[in-house]
């Protein structure tokens, strides 16, 4: 079972997600951290250099990879 949290920036998704993953004994994936790892730069820098459209393209690709994994929060 995968669990996905969505919401506004700074709403607490990461905090809740980490707690939930621990409780469910599943790995936790922070999408922004995964994007930064793939891009080799911070989310802020991605927005500065590539704009929102560039960020959303990266986000979509990383999300597709995460969705393909079973049992993650």
mmCIF file as gemmi writes it, N, C-alpha and C atoms, coordinates in Angstrom:
data_model
loop_
_atom_site.group_PDB
_atom_site.id
_atom_site.type_symbol
_atom_site.label_atom_id
_atom_site.label_alt_id
_atom_site.label_comp_id
_atom_site.label_asym_id
_atom_site.label_entity_id
_atom_site.label_seq_id
_atom_site.pdbx_PDB_ins_code
_atom_site.Cartn_x
_atom_site.Cartn_y
_atom_site.Cartn_z
_atom_site.occupancy
_atom_site.B_iso_or_equiv
_atom_site.pdbx_formal_charge
_atom_site.auth_seq_id
_atom_site.auth_asym_id
_atom_site.pdbx_PDB_model_num
ATOM 1 N N . UNK Axp A 1 ? 0.844 -1.177 0 1 0 ? 1 A 1
ATOM 2 C CA . UNK Axp A 1 ? 0 0 0 1 0 ? 1 A 1
ATOM 3 C C . UNK Axp A 1 ? 0.888 1.239 0 1 0 ? 1 A 1
ATOM 4 N N . UNK Axp A 2 ? 0.636 2.13 -0.926 1 0 ? 2 A 1
ATOM 5 C CA . UNK Axp A 2 ? 1.32 3.42 -0.958 1 0 ? 2 A 1
ATOM 6 C C . UNK Axp A 2 ? 0.415 4.479 -0.355 1 0 ? 2 A 1
ATOM 7 N N . UNK Axp A 3 ? 1.028 5.441 0.319 1 0 ? 3 A 1
ATOM 8 C CA . UNK Axp A 3 ? 0.3 6.574 0.877 1 0 ? 3 A 1
ATOM 9 C C . UNK Axp A 3 ? 0.96 7.834 0.344 1 0 ? 3 A 1
ATOM 10 N N . UNK Axp A 4 ? 0.168 8.715 -0.231 1 0 ? 4 A 1
ATOM 11 C CA . UNK Axp A 4 ? 0.668 9.981 -0.757 1 0 ? 4 A 1
ATOM 12 C C . UNK Axp A 4 ? 0.006 11.128 -0.013 1 0 ? 4 A 1
ATOM 13 N N . UNK Axp A 5 ? 0.808 12.096 0.399 1 0 ? 5 A 1
ATOM 14 C CA . UNK Axp A 5 ? 0.294 13.288 1.071 1 0 ? 5 A 1
ATOM 15 C C . UNK Axp A 5 ? 0.475 14.465 0.136 1 0 ? 5 A 1
ATOM 16 N N . UNK Axp A 6 ? -0.556 15.275 0.016 1 0 ? 6 A 1
ATOM 17 C CA . UNK Axp A 6 ? -0.437 16.48 -0.798 1 0 ? 6 A 1
ATOM 18 C C . UNK Axp A 6 ? -0.997 17.657 -0.007 1 0 ? 6 A 1
ATOM 19 N N . UNK Axp A 7 ? -0.532 18.827 -0.357 1 0 ? 7 A 1
ATOM 20 C CA . UNK Axp A 7 ? -1.011 20.016 0.322 1 0 ? 7 A 1
ATOM 21 C C . UNK Axp A 7 ? -0.104 21.194 0.036 1 0 ? 7 A 1
ATOM 22 N N . UNK Axp A 8 ? -0.419 22.299 0.655 1 0 ? 8 A 1
ATOM 23 C CA . UNK Axp A 8 ? 0.332 23.528 0.459 1 0 ? 8 A 1
ATOM 24 C C . UNK Axp A 8 ? 1.737 23.418 1.054 1 0 ? 8 A 1
ATOM 25 N N . UNK Axp A 9 ? 2.636 24.261 0.567 1 0 ? 9 A 1
ATOM 26 C CA . UNK Axp A 9 ? 3.988 24.325 1.111 1 0 ? 9 A 1
ATOM 27 C C . UNK Axp A 9 ? 3.915 24.63 2.604 1 0 ? 9 A 1
ATOM 28 N N . UNK Axp A 10 ? 4.802 24.008 3.341 1 0 ? 10 A 1
ATOM 29 C CA . UNK Axp A 10 ? 4.947 24.243 4.784 1 0 ? 10 A 1
ATOM 30 C C . UNK Axp A 10 ? 3.699 23.853 5.581 1 0 ? 10 A 1
ATOM 31 N N . UNK Axp A 11 ? 2.915 22.933 5.041 1 0 ? 11 A 1
ATOM 32 C CA . UNK Axp A 11 ? 1.703 22.492 5.74 1 0 ? 11 A 1
ATOM 33 C C . UNK Axp A 11 ? 1.983 21.346 6.712 1 0 ? 11 A 1
ATOM 34 N N . UNK Axp A 12 ? 3.18 20.766 6.644 1 0 ? 12 A 1
ATOM 35 C CA . UNK Axp A 12 ? 3.529 19.683 7.542 1 0 ? 12 A 1
ATOM 36 C C . UNK Axp A 12 ? 3.535 18.309 6.906 1 0 ? 12 A 1
ATOM 37 N N . UNK Axp A 13 ? 3.52 18.236 5.581 1 0 ? 13 A 1
ATOM 38 C CA . UNK Axp A 13 ? 3.484 16.943 4.893 1 0 ? 13 A 1
ATOM 39 C C . UNK Axp A 13 ? 4.683 16.078 5.241 1 0 ? 13 A 1
ATOM 40 N N . UNK Axp A 14 ? 5.86 16.662 5.268 1 0 ? 14 A 1
ATOM 41 C CA . UNK Axp A 14 ? 7.066 15.89 5.57 1 0 ? 14 A 1
ATOM 42 C C . UNK Axp A 14 ? 7.038 15.367 6.994 1 0 ? 14 A 1
ATOM 43 N N . UNK Axp A 15 ? 6.666 16.197 7.918 1 0 ? 15 A 1
ATOM 44 C CA . UNK Axp A 15 ? 6.592 15.779 9.319 1 0 ? 15 A 1
ATOM 45 C C . UNK Axp A 15 ? 5.596 14.645 9.505 1 0 ? 15 A 1
ATOM 46 N N . UNK Axp A 16 ? 4.404 14.827 8.973 1 0 ? 16 A 1
ATOM 47 C CA . UNK Axp A 16 ? 3.365 13.799 9.086 1 0 ? 16 A 1
ATOM 48 C C . UNK Axp A 16 ? 3.783 12.543 8.33 1 0 ? 16 A 1
ATOM 49 N N . UNK Axp A 17 ? 4.362 12.722 7.151 1 0 ? 17 A 1
ATOM 50 C CA . UNK Axp A 17 ? 4.783 11.584 6.342 1 0 ? 17 A 1
ATOM 51 C C . UNK Axp A 17 ? 5.835 10.737 7.034 1 0 ? 17 A 1
ATOM 52 N N . UNK Axp A 18 ? 6.804 11.37 7.648 1 0 ? 18 A 1
ATOM 53 C CA . UNK Axp A 18 ? 7.84 10.616 8.365 1 0 ? 18 A 1
ATOM 54 C C . UNK Axp A 18 ? 7.236 9.831 9.524 1 0 ? 18 A 1
ATOM 55 N N . UNK Axp A 19 ? 6.356 10.459 10.276 1 0 ? 19 A 1
ATOM 56 C CA . UNK Axp A 19 ? 5.696 9.774 11.401 1 0 ? 19 A 1
ATOM 57 C C . UNK Axp A 19 ? 4.843 8.61 10.904 1 0 ? 19 A 1
ATOM 58 N N . UNK Axp A 20 ? 4.095 8.837 9.839 1 0 ? 20 A 1
ATOM 59 C CA . UNK Axp A 20 ? 3.24 7.801 9.288 1 0 ? 20 A 1
ATOM 60 C C . UNK Axp A 20 ? 4.064 6.625 8.754 1 0 ? 20 A 1
ATOM 61 N N . UNK Axp A 21 ? 5.139 6.928 8.059 1 0 ? 21 A 1
ATOM 62 C CA . UNK Axp A 21 ? 6.006 5.875 7.522 1 0 ? 21 A 1
ATOM 63 C C . UNK Axp A 21 ? 6.584 5.028 8.65 1 0 ? 21 A 1
ATOM 64 N N . UNK Axp A 22 ? 6.991 5.685 9.711 1 0 ? 22 A 1
ATOM 65 C CA . UNK Axp A 22 ? 7.523 4.95 10.859 1 0 ? 22 A 1
ATOM 66 C C . UNK Axp A 22 ? 6.451 4.042 11.457 1 0 ? 22 A 1
ATOM 67 N N . UNK Axp A 23 ? 5.276 4.574 11.62 1 0 ? 23 A 1
ATOM 68 C CA . UNK Axp A 23 ? 4.172 3.799 12.201 1 0 ? 23 A 1
ATOM 69 C C . UNK Axp A 23 ? 3.777 2.618 11.314 1 0 ? 23 A 1
ATOM 70 N N . UNK Axp A 24 ? 3.788 2.822 10.006 1 0 ? 24 A 1
ATOM 71 C CA . UNK Axp A 24 ? 3.439 1.762 9.06 1 0 ? 24 A 1
ATOM 72 C C . UNK Axp A 24 ? 4.621 0.849 8.737 1 0 ? 24 A 1
ATOM 73 N N . UNK Axp A 25 ? 5.787 1.221 9.248 1 0 ? 25 A 1
ATOM 74 C CA . UNK Axp A 25 ? 7.029 0.485 8.975 1 0 ? 25 A 1
ATOM 75 C C . UNK Axp A 25 ? 7.294 0.396 7.473 1 0 ? 25 A 1
ATOM 76 N N . UNK Axp A 26 ? 7.167 1.553 6.825 1 0 ? 26 A 1
ATOM 77 C CA . UNK Axp A 26 ? 7.416 1.666 5.392 1 0 ? 26 A 1
ATOM 78 C C . UNK Axp A 26 ? 8.445 2.769 5.16 1 0 ? 26 A 1
ATOM 79 N N . UNK Axp A 27 ? 9.16 2.694 4.053 1 0 ? 27 A 1
ATOM 80 C CA . UNK Axp A 27 ? 10.095 3.772 3.727 1 0 ? 27 A 1
ATOM 81 C C . UNK Axp A 27 ? 9.342 5.076 3.448 1 0 ? 27 A 1
ATOM 82 N N . UNK Axp A 28 ? 9.993 6.191 3.735 1 0 ? 28 A 1
ATOM 83 C CA . UNK Axp A 28 ? 9.433 7.509 3.459 1 0 ? 28 A 1
ATOM 84 C C . UNK Axp A 28 ? 10.213 8.148 2.328 1 0 ? 28 A 1
ATOM 85 N N . UNK Axp A 29 ? 9.512 8.696 1.356 1 0 ? 29 A 1
ATOM 86 C CA . UNK Axp A 29 ? 10.138 9.424 0.249 1 0 ? 29 A 1
ATOM 87 C C . UNK Axp A 29 ? 9.618 10.852 0.277 1 0 ? 29 A 1
ATOM 88 N N . UNK Axp A 30 ? 10.517 11.804 0.456 1 0 ? 30 A 1
ATOM 89 C CA . UNK Axp A 30 ? 10.171 13.222 0.35 1 0 ? 30 A 1
ATOM 90 C C . UNK Axp A 30 ? 10.422 13.605 -1.103 1 0 ? 30 A 1
ATOM 91 N N . UNK Axp A 31 ? 9.382 13.963 -1.813 1 0 ? 31 A 1
ATOM 92 C CA . UNK Axp A 31 ? 9.498 14.223 -3.247 1 0 ? 31 A 1
ATOM 93 C C . UNK Axp A 31 ? 10.482 15.355 -3.542 1 0 ? 31 A 1
ATOM 94 N N . UNK Axp A 32 ? 10.469 16.413 -2.746 1 0 ? 32 A 1
ATOM 95 C CA . UNK Axp A 32 ? 11.418 17.509 -2.981 1 0 ? 32 A 1
ATOM 96 C C . UNK Axp A 32 ? 12.861 17.032 -2.818 1 0 ? 32 A 1
ATOM 97 N N . UNK Axp A 33 ? 13.114 16.203 -1.813 1 0 ? 33 A 1
ATOM 98 C CA . UNK Axp A 33 ? 14.467 15.673 -1.623 1 0 ? 33 A 1
ATOM 99 C C . UNK Axp A 33 ? 14.869 14.78 -2.79 1 0 ? 33 A 1
ATOM 100 N N . UNK Axp A 34 ? 13.938 13.982 -3.284 1 0 ? 34 A 1
ATOM 101 C CA . UNK Axp A 34 ? 14.218 13.116 -4.424 1 0 ? 34 A 1
ATOM 102 C C . UNK Axp A 34 ? 14.498 13.946 -5.678 1 0 ? 34 A 1
ATOM 103 N N . UNK Axp A 35 ? 13.746 15.022 -5.869 1 0 ? 35 A 1
ATOM 104 C CA . UNK Axp A 35 ? 13.958 15.917 -7.011 1 0 ? 35 A 1
ATOM 105 C C . UNK Axp A 35 ? 15.34 16.551 -6.923 1 0 ? 35 A 1
ATOM 106 N N . UNK Axp A 36 ? 15.701 17.024 -5.743 1 0 ? 36 A 1
ATOM 107 C CA . UNK Axp A 36 ? 17.022 17.639 -5.551 1 0 ? 36 A 1
ATOM 108 C C . UNK Axp A 36 ? 18.137 16.643 -5.849 1 0 ? 36 A 1
ATOM 109 N N . UNK Axp A 37 ? 17.94 15.396 -5.453 1 0 ? 37 A 1
ATOM 110 C CA . UNK Axp A 37 ? 18.941 14.366 -5.704 1 0 ? 37 A 1
ATOM 111 C C . UNK Axp A 37 ? 19.111 14.112 -7.199 1 0 ? 37 A 1
ATOM 112 N N . UNK Axp A 38 ? 18.006 14.023 -7.915 1 0 ? 38 A 1
ATOM 113 C CA . UNK Axp A 38 ? 18.056 13.785 -9.357 1 0 ? 38 A 1
ATOM 114 C C . UNK Axp A 38 ? 18.656 14.989 -10.084 1 0 ? 38 A 1
ATOM 115 N N . UNK Axp A 39 ? 18.247 16.185 -9.69 1 0 ? 39 A 1
ATOM 116 C CA . UNK Axp A 39 ? 18.678 17.397 -10.385 1 0 ? 39 A 1
ATOM 117 C C . UNK Axp A 39 ? 20.074 17.858 -9.986 1 0 ? 39 A 1
ATOM 118 N N . UNK Axp A 40 ? 20.513 17.448 -8.804 1 0 ? 40 A 1
ATOM 119 C CA . UNK Axp A 40 ? 21.814 17.895 -8.323 1 0 ? 40 A 1
ATOM 120 C C . UNK Axp A 40 ? 21.823 19.34 -7.877 1 0 ? 40 A 1
ATOM 121 N N . UNK Axp A 41 ? 20.646 19.872 -7.565 1 0 ? 41 A 1
ATOM 122 C CA . UNK Axp A 41 ? 20.551 21.242 -7.066 1 0 ? 41 A 1
ATOM 123 C C . UNK Axp A 41 ? 19.277 21.39 -6.246 1 0 ? 41 A 1
ATOM 124 N N . UNK Axp A 42 ? 19.206 22.452 -5.48 1 0 ? 42 A 1
ATOM 125 C CA . UNK Axp A 42 ? 18.068 22.663 -4.592 1 0 ? 42 A 1
ATOM 126 C C . UNK Axp A 42 ? 16.807 23.023 -5.382 1 0 ? 42 A 1
ATOM 127 N N . UNK Axp A 43 ? 15.669 22.809 -4.743 1 0 ? 43 A 1
ATOM 128 C CA . UNK Axp A 43 ? 14.396 23.188 -5.358 1 0 ? 43 A 1
ATOM 129 C C . UNK Axp A 43 ? 14.409 24.68 -5.673 1 0 ? 43 A 1
ATOM 130 N N . UNK Axp A 44 ? 14.895 25.478 -4.757 1 0 ? 44 A 1
ATOM 131 C CA . UNK Axp A 44 ? 14.966 26.93 -4.981 1 0 ? 44 A 1
ATOM 132 C C . UNK Axp A 44 ? 15.77 27.248 -6.24 1 0 ? 44 A 1
ATOM 133 N N . UNK Axp A 45 ? 16.915 26.585 -6.385 1 0 ? 45 A 1
ATOM 134 C CA . UNK Axp A 45 ? 17.771 26.825 -7.541 1 0 ? 45 A 1
ATOM 135 C C . UNK Axp A 45 ? 17.095 26.346 -8.834 1 0 ? 45 A 1
ATOM 136 N N . UNK Axp A 46 ? 16.389 25.233 -8.757 1 0 ? 46 A 1
ATOM 137 C CA . UNK Axp A 46 ? 15.664 24.731 -9.928 1 0 ? 46 A 1
ATOM 138 C C . UNK Axp A 46 ? 14.654 25.776 -10.39 1 0 ? 46 A 1
ATOM 139 N N . UNK Axp A 47 ? 13.893 26.345 -9.448 1 0 ? 47 A 1
ATOM 140 C CA . UNK Axp A 47 ? 12.921 27.386 -9.797 1 0 ? 47 A 1
ATOM 141 C C . UNK Axp A 47 ? 13.617 28.601 -10.399 1 0 ? 47 A 1
ATOM 142 N N . UNK Axp A 48 ? 14.76 28.991 -9.832 1 0 ? 48 A 1
ATOM 143 C CA . UNK Axp A 48 ? 15.485 30.161 -10.348 1 0 ? 48 A 1
ATOM 144 C C . UNK Axp A 48 ? 15.98 29.928 -11.768 1 0 ? 48 A 1
ATOM 145 N N . UNK Axp A 49 ? 16.53 28.75 -12.027 1 0 ? 49 A 1
ATOM 146 C CA . UNK Axp A 49 ? 17.154 28.467 -13.313 1 0 ? 49 A 1
ATOM 147 C C . UNK Axp A 49 ? 16.181 27.973 -14.375 1 0 ? 49 A 1
ATOM 148 N N . UNK Axp A 50 ? 15.189 27.169 -13.957 1 0 ? 50 A 1
ATOM 149 C CA . UNK Axp A 50 ? 14.315 26.517 -14.941 1 0 ? 50 A 1
ATOM 150 C C . UNK Axp A 50 ? 12.873 27.002 -14.889 1 0 ? 50 A 1
ATOM 151 N N . UNK Axp A 51 ? 12.545 27.777 -13.856 1 0 ? 51 A 1
ATOM 152 C CA . UNK Axp A 51 ? 11.172 28.243 -13.694 1 0 ? 51 A 1
ATOM 153 C C . UNK Axp A 51 ? 10.267 27.139 -13.179 1 0 ? 51 A 1
ATOM 154 N N . UNK Axp A 52 ? 9.01 27.516 -12.956 1 0 ? 52 A 1
ATOM 155 C CA . UNK Axp A 52 ? 8.062 26.535 -12.427 1 0 ? 52 A 1
ATOM 156 C C . UNK Axp A 52 ? 7.832 25.385 -13.407 1 0 ? 52 A 1
ATOM 157 N N . UNK Axp A 53 ? 7.776 25.684 -14.681 1 0 ? 53 A 1
ATOM 158 C CA . UNK Axp A 53 ? 7.566 24.635 -15.682 1 0 ? 53 A 1
ATOM 159 C C . UNK Axp A 53 ? 8.669 23.588 -15.652 1 0 ? 53 A 1
ATOM 160 N N . UNK Axp A 54 ? 9.912 24.042 -15.54 1 0 ? 54 A 1
ATOM 161 C CA . UNK Axp A 54 ? 11.039 23.111 -15.456 1 0 ? 54 A 1
ATOM 162 C C . UNK Axp A 54 ? 10.982 22.267 -14.206 1 0 ? 54 A 1
ATOM 163 N N . UNK Axp A 55 ? 10.6 22.913 -13.097 1 0 ? 55 A 1
ATOM 164 C CA . UNK Axp A 55 ? 10.46 22.164 -11.849 1 0 ? 55 A 1
ATOM 165 C C . UNK Axp A 55 ? 9.373 21.113 -11.978 1 0 ? 55 A 1
ATOM 166 N N . UNK Axp A 56 ? 8.233 21.487 -12.543 1 0 ? 56 A 1
ATOM 167 C CA . UNK Axp A 56 ? 7.107 20.554 -12.664 1 0 ? 56 A 1
ATOM 168 C C . UNK Axp A 56 ? 7.457 19.373 -13.569 1 0 ? 56 A 1
ATOM 169 N N . UNK Axp A 57 ? 8.259 19.592 -14.586 1 0 ? 57 A 1
ATOM 170 C CA . UNK Axp A 57 ? 8.704 18.479 -15.432 1 0 ? 57 A 1
ATOM 171 C C . UNK Axp A 57 ? 9.538 17.494 -14.628 1 0 ? 57 A 1
ATOM 172 N N . UNK Axp A 58 ? 10.49 18.02 -13.858 1 0 ? 58 A 1
ATOM 173 C CA . UNK Axp A 58 ? 11.289 17.16 -12.994 1 0 ? 58 A 1
ATOM 174 C C . UNK Axp A 58 ? 10.418 16.437 -11.979 1 0 ? 58 A 1
ATOM 175 N N . UNK Axp A 59 ? 9.521 17.177 -11.374 1 0 ? 59 A 1
ATOM 176 C CA . UNK Axp A 59 ? 8.624 16.62 -10.367 1 0 ? 59 A 1
ATOM 177 C C . UNK Axp A 59 ? 7.813 15.456 -10.941 1 0 ? 59 A 1
ATOM 178 N N . UNK Axp A 60 ? 7.276 15.632 -12.128 1 0 ? 60 A 1
ATOM 179 C CA . UNK Axp A 60 ? 6.473 14.582 -12.767 1 0 ? 60 A 1
ATOM 180 C C . UNK Axp A 60 ? 7.293 13.324 -12.997 1 0 ? 60 A 1
ATOM 181 N N . UNK Axp A 61 ? 8.514 13.493 -13.479 1 0 ? 61 A 1
ATOM 182 C CA . UNK Axp A 61 ? 9.369 12.336 -13.733 1 0 ? 61 A 1
ATOM 183 C C . UNK Axp A 61 ? 9.726 11.588 -12.459 1 0 ? 61 A 1
ATOM 184 N N . UNK Axp A 62 ? 10.071 12.327 -11.426 1 0 ? 62 A 1
ATOM 185 C CA . UNK Axp A 62 ? 10.418 11.7 -10.149 1 0 ? 62 A 1
ATOM 186 C C . UNK Axp A 62 ? 9.192 11.038 -9.538 1 0 ? 62 A 1
ATOM 187 N N . UNK Axp A 63 ? 8.057 11.682 -9.631 1 0 ? 63 A 1
ATOM 188 C CA . UNK Axp A 63 ? 6.828 11.105 -9.083 1 0 ? 63 A 1
ATOM 189 C C . UNK Axp A 63 ? 6.487 9.785 -9.777 1 0 ? 63 A 1
ATOM 190 N N . UNK Axp A 64 ? 6.691 9.721 -11.088 1 0 ? 64 A 1
ATOM 191 C CA . UNK Axp A 64 ? 6.442 8.462 -11.805 1 0 ? 64 A 1
ATOM 192 C C . UNK Axp A 64 ? 7.313 7.335 -11.244 1 0 ? 64 A 1
ATOM 193 N N . UNK Axp A 65 ? 8.548 7.649 -10.898 1 0 ? 65 A 1
ATOM 194 C CA . UNK Axp A 65 ? 9.449 6.641 -10.318 1 0 ? 65 A 1
ATOM 195 C C . UNK Axp A 65 ? 8.96 6.206 -8.943 1 0 ? 65 A 1
ATOM 196 N N . UNK Axp A 66 ? 8.514 7.155 -8.143 1 0 ? 66 A 1
ATOM 197 C CA . UNK Axp A 66 ? 8.053 6.841 -6.788 1 0 ? 66 A 1
ATOM 198 C C . UNK Axp A 66 ? 6.783 6.003 -6.837 1 0 ? 66 A 1
ATOM 199 N N . UNK Axp A 67 ? 5.875 6.336 -7.732 1 0 ? 67 A 1
ATOM 200 C CA . UNK Axp A 67 ? 4.618 5.613 -7.861 1 0 ? 67 A 1
ATOM 201 C C . UNK Axp A 67 ? 4.866 4.142 -8.233 1 0 ? 67 A 1
ATOM 202 N N . UNK Axp A 68 ? 5.948 3.89 -8.932 1 0 ? 68 A 1
ATOM 203 C CA . UNK Axp A 68 ? 6.261 2.531 -9.367 1 0 ? 68 A 1
ATOM 204 C C . UNK Axp A 68 ? 6.756 1.641 -8.226 1 0 ? 68 A 1
ATOM 205 N N . UNK Axp A 69 ? 7.083 2.229 -7.087 1 0 ? 69 A 1
ATOM 206 C CA . UNK Axp A 69 ? 7.584 1.474 -5.925 1 0 ? 69 A 1
ATOM 207 C C . UNK Axp A 69 ? 6.404 1.142 -5.026 1 0 ? 69 A 1
ATOM 208 N N . UNK Axp A 70 ? 6.381 -0.067 -4.509 1 0 ? 70 A 1
ATOM 209 C CA . UNK Axp A 70 ? 5.308 -0.484 -3.608 1 0 ? 70 A 1
ATOM 210 C C . UNK Axp A 70 ? 5.671 -0.209 -2.155 1 0 ? 70 A 1
ATOM 211 N N . UNK Axp A 71 ? 4.651 0.056 -1.371 1 0 ? 71 A 1
ATOM 212 C CA . UNK Axp A 71 ? 4.771 0.185 0.087 1 0 ? 71 A 1
ATOM 213 C C . UNK Axp A 71 ? 5.696 1.316 0.529 1 0 ? 71 A 1
ATOM 214 N N . UNK Axp A 72 ? 5.402 2.508 0.047 1 0 ? 72 A 1
ATOM 215 C CA . UNK Axp A 72 ? 6.13 3.705 0.501 1 0 ? 72 A 1
ATOM 216 C C . UNK Axp A 72 ? 5.127 4.776 0.911 1 0 ? 72 A 1
ATOM 217 N N . UNK Axp A 73 ? 5.59 5.649 1.759 1 0 ? 73 A 1
ATOM 218 C CA . UNK Axp A 73 ? 4.807 6.827 2.155 1 0 ? 73 A 1
ATOM 219 C C . UNK Axp A 73 ? 5.507 8.011 1.543 1 0 ? 73 A 1
